[in-house]
Amino acid sequence: MRDGSVPHDGHRDIPTVVGNLHVRIVGAGPVAVLWPSMFADSAMWDRIIPALSAERRLVLIDGPSHGWSDALDGRSSMPECVSAAVEILTALDVTDPVDWVGCAWGGHVGLHLAAGRPGRLRTLVTFSSPIQPLSRALRLQVIALKPLVRIIGMRGPVRSGIVDGQLTEASRVDAEVMGVVDAMLDALPRAGLIHAVDSFILDRTDIGDLLPRIDVPVLYVASTDRGECTPEQAAAAAARTPHGSSLGVDGARTLVPLEQPGATSETILGFWAAHPA
C-alpha cells in the first residue's frame, strides 16, 4: 500500500473478498470500470482519464497488493477478483451493465466476469491480455525472481525485469512515463506482491473455453512489441468470441494505455461509440 494521505473526494476503500480495495471515481455518465495490469495501479490510466471521463463515470480500481489497496496475506484466485469486482459495483450502487477496460491482469478479470456473470458488462476492452497460460520460459524467469523480491524488493534485476516487460525502449527513456512506473513499483509490498504473482501470474490458466460464452462486444488490443500477446493471438481470441474484434498497436509493450494514450483513448471511445450505452 502506498504511504501518505489520500484525498477523500472521489476515493473509496471498499471491503471485498480480497481485502479493502481502493477505488478512484472520476467523471459522470454511464459507468466504466478500469482494472490495471500486474505491477501497476490506477495511475497507469492517468493519461487517458481526461478523454474517457468526458464520456463515462470512471471507476478505477487498485488490484490487491497494488497501489492504495490492501496487500494479500495469502494465495488468491481469479474467481475471487471477479467477486471483488461485483462487491465494488454493489457498494457503489451500480446495477446497470458497465463498460470494462482491463490491461493484462485486468483484462483477464473482465473476461472471467463477462463469461461467469452475464448481465454485469455492456462491453469489454482488453489490452495485452493473453488467453494462454504463462509460457515455460516466462514461468522459470518469474520463479527465479521471486526470492529476490523477498530479499531486495523492487530493486536491481527485479525492477529492470519488470520495466523491460512493461515498456518499450523508447518509453524507458520517457521521463513522464518512467515517473508513473517508478511510483507504482515503489508502492508494491514484498510479501503481498509474492502472493499476487503466485495467484495471478503463475496460476494463470488457459481461458480459451470461456470465450464462446461471452455475449457482449469484446475488443482485444495487443501491442506489436509483446511476444506473450501478439496481434495474431488477439485476432485468434476474437475469432472464438461471438462478438469479438481485435486491434494491433505500435509503439507499446504491456502498458499500452500509458505508452500510447492518444491511440488508446481513440480506440476505447470509438468502441464505445459503436456500442452505445
C-alpha positions, 0 to 999 in steps of 0.5 A: 500500500502506498504511504501518505494521505489520500484525498477523500473526494472521489476515493473509496476503500471498499471491503471485498473478498480480497481485502479493502480495495481502493477505488478512484471515481472520476467523471459522470455518465454511464459507468466504466470500470478500469482494472490495471495490469500486474505491477501497476495501479490506477495511475497507469490510466492517468493519461487517458482519464481526461478523454474517457471521463468526458464520456463515462463515470470512471471507476478505477480500481487498485488490484490487491497488493497494488497501489492504495489497496490492501496487500494479500496475506495469502494465495488468491484466485481469479474467481475471487477478483471477479467477486471483488469486482461485483462487491465494488459495483454493489457498494457503489450502487451500480446495477446497470451493465458497465463498460470494462477496460482491463490491461493484462491482469485486468483484462483477464478479470473482465473476461472471467466476469463477462463469461461467469456473470452475464448481465454485469458488462455492456462491453469489454476492452482488453489490452495485452491480455493473453488467453494462454497460460504463462509460457515455460520460459516466462514461468522459470524467469518469474520463479527465479525472481521471486526470492529476490523480491523477498530479499531486495524488493523492487530493486536491481534485476527485479525492477529492470525485469519488470520495466523491460516487460512493461515498456518499450525502449523508447518509453524507458527513456520517457521521463513522464512515463518512467515517473508513473512506473517508478511510483507504482513499483515503489508502492508494491509490498514484498510479501503481498506482491509474492502472493499476487504473482503466485495467484495471478501470474503463475496460476494463470490458466488457459481461458480459451473455453470461456470465450464462446460464452461471452455475449457482449462486444469484446475488443482485444488490443495487443501491442506489436512489441509483446511476444506473450500477446501478439496481434495474431493471438488477439485476432485468434481470441476474437475469432472464438468470441461471438462478438469479438474484434481485435486491434494491433498497436505500435509503439507499446509493450504491456502498458499500452494505455500509458505508452500510447494514450492518444491511440488508446483513448481513440480506440476505447471511445470509438468502441464505445461509440459503436456500442452505445450505452 
